[in-house]
Amino acid sequence: MSNSGLKNEQYVNKILVSGSLALKPKTDTGVYVFEKKENLGLISGKLTKPIYDEAELERAVDTVIVELLPQPLPEVEDTVPRRVYNPVTQSVIDLTAEVVKLNKDIEDLRAKVTELEIVTESLRIDVDRETLASSTAQNEAFQYGVKIQSSIGDLQNAIQKATTEAIQRVSLTARVSALEEQNRAYKEQIEGRDAKQAEGAKVGMDISLKVIKKGQEGGEDILFNSKADAKGNVTWINGPDIEVYNFSDEAVDISFESTGETGDTLGKVASIKLEPKAKKTIVLSQNKDAVRDKVPAKAVGTSRDKLYKGSFIAKTTASTVTLTVGLQKQRGNKFEG
């Protein structure tokens, strides 16, 4: 597509060189007409520069042209049409009456406000009085609380002290009862012990031993005789029956043993258990071999009899009771010790 209008450089160059002569002349109506084949797409016209009389222009700047100014209107008084005036006047009258009424209401309200302020002040005084009374009551309540707490503390201390004293009293009462019971038991034991001693028994803290059959007073508690040719057979002088008595208030376990020169001449006695205030008789026996081995004393040129001594012991956890034991070993028909 070919350039048209001012994009056509060739045509623009003609205009620059020839000016408006490069254009076809105007028609009678003052319009440039271009043929389609030219395809210029331009509309042109002459550029004219107006010419001014600068001196006249300078005079015209300060000239007042009165012919062009409007005529001033005559001054008239400010008036209001009656159709406007009458309603406005009536409204002013109504508003004035309303203002008077409102002013009266304001005065009444101010009186009420003053009255309420008086009542309020009175109430404030009452509130201050009640506040003071409340503060006083709170202070008194606090003081009472302190006193009550102190009293409660004293009461608690008194209760604790009384409780402690009661516990101590009960404890002391129980201890006294226990001691009395123990004293009674001890008394009974002592009485039983004294009674057994009076009967010729050997006593400890809880048991007593008594040789039931005694053919010889004085000397050994348990006494038996054996001849040199008796082959271990013995004759019992004191014994062999022994009464064991538990005069305490508790059951006791009793063990027996033989010691000394006669320790092996007596048969072993089994341990026994005795209930409170109970008694039992044990029977001693000889160990024939040991008795046979015990011989009379030997002196130079002569023979004499001999007494072998030992102990028969009964033991409990609280006491030990000992009976003396004697073995007469003789050659003749009569012991000569």
C-alpha positions as CSV (number, residue, x, y, z in Angstrom):
1,M,0.0,0.0,0.0
2,S,1.4,3.4,-1.1
3,N,1.9,6.1,1.5
4,S,-0.7,8.8,1.6
5,G,-1.0,12.2,3.2
6,L,2.0,13.6,4.9
7,K,3.6,10.1,4.8
8,N,4.1,10.6,1.0
9,E,7.6,12.0,1.0
10,Q,7.5,13.0,-2.6
11,Y,4.4,15.1,-2.2
12,V,5.7,16.7,1.0
13,N,8.9,17.7,-0.8
14,K,6.7,19.5,-3.5
15,I,4.8,21.3,-0.8
16,L,8.1,22.4,0.8
17,V,9.3,23.7,-2.5
18,S,6.2,25.1,-4.2
19,G,3.9,25.7,-1.2
20,S,0.2,25.9,-1.9
21,L,1.0,25.9,-5.7
22,A,1.6,22.2,-5.3
23,L,-2.0,21.8,-4.4
24,K,-4.9,22.0,-6.9
25,P,-6.8,25.3,-6.7
26,K,-9.9,25.5,-4.5
27,T,-13.3,25.1,-5.8
28,D,-15.9,27.8,-5.7
29,T,-16.9,26.6,-2.3
30,G,-13.3,26.9,-1.0
31,V,-12.5,23.2,-0.8
32,Y,-9.5,21.5,-2.3
33,V,-10.5,18.5,-4.3
34,F,-8.1,15.6,-5.0
35,E,-8.5,12.9,-7.4
36,K,-8.7,9.4,-6.1
37,K,-5.8,8.3,-8.2
38,E,-3.6,10.8,-6.6
39,N,-4.5,9.3,-3.2
40,L,-3.0,12.2,-1.4
41,G,-5.4,12.3,1.5
42,L,-4.7,15.9,2.4
43,I,-6.9,18.9,3.2
44,S,-5.0,22.2,3.0
45,G,-5.6,25.9,3.5
46,K,-3.6,29.2,3.6
47,L,-1.9,30.3,6.8
48,T,-2.5,34.0,7.4
49,K,-0.9,36.1,10.1
50,P,-3.1,38.8,11.5
51,I,-1.6,42.3,11.7
52,Y,-2.3,44.5,14.8
53,D,-1.8,48.2,15.4
54,E,0.2,47.9,18.5
55,A,-0.2,51.7,19.4
56,E,-4.0,51.4,19.3
57,L,-3.8,48.2,21.3
58,E,-1.8,49.9,24.1
59,R,-4.5,52.7,24.3
60,A,-7.3,50.1,24.3
61,V,-5.9,48.4,27.4
62,D,-6.6,51.4,29.7
63,T,-9.8,52.5,28.1
64,V,-13.1,51.8,29.9
65,I,-15.8,50.9,27.5
66,V,-18.9,52.1,29.2
67,E,-21.2,51.1,26.3
68,L,-20.6,47.5,27.3
69,L,-21.2,47.9,31.1
70,P,-24.8,47.2,32.6
71,Q,-26.7,50.1,34.1
72,P,-26.8,50.0,37.9
73,L,-30.2,49.2,39.6
74,P,-31.7,51.7,42.0
75,E,-31.4,50.9,45.7
76,V,-34.5,49.6,47.3
77,E,-35.4,48.8,51.0
78,D,-35.3,45.3,52.3
79,T,-38.8,44.1,52.4
80,V,-40.5,40.8,52.9
81,P,-43.7,39.7,51.2
82,R,-46.7,39.5,53.4
83,R,-47.3,35.9,52.4
84,V,-43.9,35.2,54.0
85,Y,-44.0,37.7,56.8
86,N,-47.3,36.7,58.4
87,P,-46.4,33.0,58.9
88,V,-42.9,33.9,60.1
89,T,-44.3,36.4,62.6
90,Q,-46.8,33.9,63.9
91,S,-44.1,31.3,64.3
92,V,-42.0,33.9,66.2
93,I,-44.9,34.5,68.5
94,D,-45.5,30.8,69.0
95,L,-41.8,30.2,69.6
96,T,-41.7,33.1,72.1
97,A,-44.5,31.6,74.0
98,E,-42.8,28.2,73.9
99,V,-39.6,29.8,75.1
100,V,-41.4,31.4,78.0
101,K,-42.9,28.0,78.8
102,L,-39.6,26.3,78.5
103,N,-37.9,28.9,80.7
104,K,-40.6,28.2,83.3
105,D,-39.9,24.5,82.9
106,I,-36.2,25.2,83.2
107,E,-36.8,27.1,86.5
108,D,-38.9,24.3,87.8
109,L,-36.2,21.8,86.8
110,R,-33.5,23.9,88.4
111,A,-35.6,24.0,91.6
112,K,-35.9,20.2,91.4
113,V,-32.2,19.9,90.7
114,T,-31.5,22.1,93.7
115,E,-33.8,19.9,95.8
116,L,-32.1,16.8,94.4
117,E,-28.7,18.3,95.2
118,I,-29.9,18.8,98.8
119,V,-31.2,15.3,98.9
120,T,-28.0,14.0,97.4
121,E,-25.9,15.9,99.9
122,S,-28.0,14.5,102.7
123,L,-27.5,11.0,101.2
124,R,-23.8,11.7,100.9
125,I,-23.8,12.6,104.6
126,D,-25.7,9.4,105.3
127,V,-23.3,7.4,103.2
128,D,-20.3,8.9,105.0
129,R,-22.0,8.1,108.3
130,E,-22.7,4.5,107.1
131,T,-19.1,4.3,105.8
132,L,-17.8,5.5,109.1
133,A,-20.1,3.0,110.9
134,S,-19.0,0.2,108.5
135,S,-15.3,1.1,109.1
136,T,-15.9,1.1,112.8
137,A,-17.7,-2.2,112.6
138,Q,-15.0,-3.7,110.5
139,N,-12.4,-2.4,112.9
140,E,-14.3,-3.9,115.8
141,A,-14.8,-7.1,113.9
142,F,-11.1,-7.3,113.2
143,Q,-10.4,-6.7,116.8
144,Y,-12.9,-9.3,117.8
145,G,-11.4,-11.6,115.2
146,V,-7.9,-11.1,116.7
147,K,-9.3,-11.8,120.1
148,I,-11.2,-14.8,118.9
149,Q,-8.1,-16.1,117.1
150,S,-6.1,-15.5,120.3
151,S,-8.9,-17.3,122.3
152,I,-8.9,-20.1,119.8
153,G,-5.2,-20.4,120.1
154,D,-5.4,-20.4,123.9
155,L,-8.3,-22.9,123.7
156,Q,-6.3,-25.1,121.3
157,N,-3.3,-25.0,123.6
158,A,-5.5,-25.8,126.6
159,I,-7.2,-28.6,124.7
160,Q,-3.8,-29.9,123.6
161,K,-2.4,-29.6,127.1
162,A,-5.5,-31.3,128.5
163,T,-5.3,-34.0,125.9
164,T,-1.6,-34.5,126.7
165,E,-2.3,-34.5,130.4
166,A,-5.2,-37.0,129.8
167,I,-2.9,-39.2,127.7
168,Q,-0.3,-39.0,130.4
169,R,-2.9,-39.6,133.1
170,V,-4.2,-42.7,131.2
171,S,-0.6,-43.8,130.5
172,L,0.3,-43.3,134.2
173,T,-2.8,-45.0,135.2
174,A,-2.0,-47.9,132.9
175,R,1.6,-48.0,134.1
176,V,0.4,-47.9,137.7
177,S,-2.0,-50.7,137.0
178,A,0.7,-52.6,135.3
179,L,3.1,-51.9,138.1
180,E,0.4,-52.9,140.6
181,E,-0.2,-56.1,138.7
182,Q,3.5,-56.7,138.4
183,N,3.9,-55.9,142.1
184,R,1.1,-58.4,142.8
185,A,2.8,-61.0,140.6
186,Y,6.1,-60.3,142.3
187,K,4.5,-60.5,145.7
188,E,2.9,-63.8,144.7
189,Q,6.3,-64.9,143.4
190,I,8.0,-63.8,146.5
191,E,5.3,-65.4,148.6
192,G,5.7,-68.6,146.5
193,R,9.4,-68.3,146.7
194,D,9.3,-67.8,150.5
195,A,6.9,-70.7,150.8
196,K,9.2,-72.9,148.8
197,Q,12.2,-71.8,150.8
198,A,10.3,-72.5,153.9
199,E,9.7,-76.0,152.6
200,G,13.4,-76.4,152.0
201,A,13.4,-75.8,148.2
202,K,16.0,-73.9,146.3
203,V,14.4,-71.0,144.5
204,G,15.3,-68.6,141.7
205,M,13.4,-65.7,140.1
206,D,10.6,-67.9,138.7
207,I,11.2,-71.5,139.6
208,S,12.1,-73.6,142.6
209,L,13.7,-77.1,143.0
210,K,12.9,-79.3,145.9
211,V,14.2,-82.8,146.7
212,I,11.1,-84.7,147.7
213,K,12.7,-87.5,149.7
214,K,15.6,-86.6,152.0
215,G,17.1,-89.3,154.2
216,Q,19.8,-87.1,155.5
217,E,19.4,-83.4,156.5
218,G,22.3,-81.1,155.9
219,G,25.1,-81.8,153.5
220,E,24.4,-82.2,149.8
221,D,20.9,-81.6,148.4
222,I,21.1,-84.7,146.2
223,L,23.0,-87.6,147.7
224,F,23.5,-91.2,146.6
225,N,25.9,-94.0,147.7
226,S,27.7,-96.7,145.7
227,K,30.0,-99.4,146.9
228,A,33.2,-100.1,145.0
229,D,32.0,-103.6,144.0
230,A,28.4,-102.6,143.3
231,K,29.1,-102.3,139.5
232,G,27.6,-98.9,139.3
233,N,24.4,-99.5,141.3
234,V,23.5,-96.8,143.8
235,T,21.5,-96.3,146.9
236,W,19.6,-92.9,147.0
237,I,19.8,-91.1,150.2
238,N,18.4,-87.7,149.1
239,G,16.4,-88.1,145.9
240,P,16.1,-89.2,143.2
241,D,12.7,-87.4,142.9
242,I,12.9,-83.6,142.4
243,E,9.9,-81.3,142.3
244,V,10.2,-78.4,139.9
245,Y,7.6,-75.5,140.5
246,N,6.9,-72.4,138.3
247,F,5.6,-69.8,140.7
248,S,5.6,-67.0,138.1
249,D,2.7,-65.7,135.9
250,E,4.3,-66.8,132.7
251,A,5.2,-70.2,131.1
252,V,8.9,-71.0,131.3
253,D,11.2,-73.4,129.5
254,I,13.6,-75.2,131.9
255,S,16.8,-77.0,130.9
256,F,18.9,-79.2,133.2
257,E,22.6,-80.0,133.4
258,S,25.1,-81.7,135.8
259,T,28.5,-80.3,136.5
260,G,31.5,-81.0,138.8
261,E,32.9,-84.3,139.8
262,T,29.4,-85.9,139.7
263,G,28.6,-84.3,136.3
264,D,28.9,-87.6,134.4
265,T,27.4,-89.8,137.1
266,L,23.8,-88.6,136.5
267,G,21.7,-89.4,133.5
268,K,20.8,-86.6,131.1
269,V,17.5,-84.9,132.0
270,A,15.4,-83.6,129.1
271,S,14.1,-80.0,129.1
272,I,10.6,-79.3,130.1
273,K,8.0,-76.5,129.8
274,L,5.9,-75.4,132.8
275,E,2.8,-73.3,132.7
276,P,2.3,-70.6,135.4
277,K,1.7,-72.0,138.9
278,A,2.4,-75.5,137.6
279,K,4.8,-78.1,139.1
280,K,6.4,-81.3,137.8
281,T,8.5,-84.1,139.4
282,I,11.6,-85.3,137.6
283,V,13.3,-88.5,138.5
284,L,17.1,-88.6,138.4
285,S,19.0,-91.7,137.3
286,Q,22.6,-92.8,137.7
287,N,25.1,-93.4,134.8
288,K,26.4,-96.8,136.0
289,D,29.6,-96.7,134.0
290,A,30.5,-93.3,135.4
291,V,29.6,-94.3,138.9
292,R,31.7,-97.5,138.6
293,D,34.6,-95.5,137.4
294,K,34.5,-93.4,140.6
295,V,36.7,-95.2,143.1
296,P,37.3,-94.6,146.8
297,A,40.3,-92.6,147.7
298,K,43.6,-94.4,148.0
299,A,46.1,-93.7,150.8
300,V,49.5,-95.2,151.5
301,G,49.0,-98.6,153.2
302,T,45.3,-98.1,153.7
303,S,42.0,-97.4,151.8
304,R,39.3,-94.9,152.7
305,D,35.9,-93.8,151.3
306,K,35.5,-90.7,149.2
307,L,32.7,-88.1,148.6
308,Y,32.5,-86.8,145.0
309,K,30.8,-83.4,144.7
310,G,29.0,-81.7,141.9
311,S,25.9,-79.6,141.0
312,F,22.6,-80.2,139.4
313,I,21.5,-77.0,137.6
314,A,18.1,-75.9,136.3
315,K,18.0,-72.8,134.0
316,T,15.3,-70.5,132.7
317,T,15.7,-67.2,130.9
318,A,15.2,-65.4,134.2
319,S,17.1,-67.5,136.8
320,T,19.4,-70.4,137.5
321,V,18.8,-72.7,140.4
322,T,21.5,-75.1,141.7
323,L,21.3,-78.2,143.8
324,T,24.4,-79.6,145.3
325,V,25.1,-83.3,144.4
326,G,27.2,-85.8,146.4
327,L,28.3,-89.4,145.5
328,Q,29.5,-91.5,148.4
329,K,31.9,-94.0,147.1
330,Q,32.8,-96.6,149.8
331,R,34.5,-99.9,150.2
332,G,33.0,-101.3,153.4
333,N,29.5,-101.6,154.6
334,K,29.4,-98.1,156.0
335,F,30.6,-94.9,154.4
336,E,33.3,-93.3,156.3
337,G,34.1,-90.0,154.7
